[in-house]
Amino acid sequence: MCARCGARAQEPPPVTWTCSVENGVRRYFCEACARENLRAIEGRLDSEWW
C-alpha cells in the first residue's frame, strides 16, 4: 500500500514503486506519488516534509 495516497498493489510491490526506509520503517510509494515528490525523495527528506 502506498504510504502517501493509500493506493494498493499486489505483492510484491511493482518495480515502478519507490521504497524508502524512514526511522527503520520501510515505506512504499506508488509511481504517481514518487513522481510528484521526486526532488524530496532524492534529497532524502522524510515523507513528513513532503
Secondary structure by P-SEA (a helix, b strand, c coil): ccccccccccccccccbbbbbcccbbbbbcaaaaaacaaaaaaccccccc
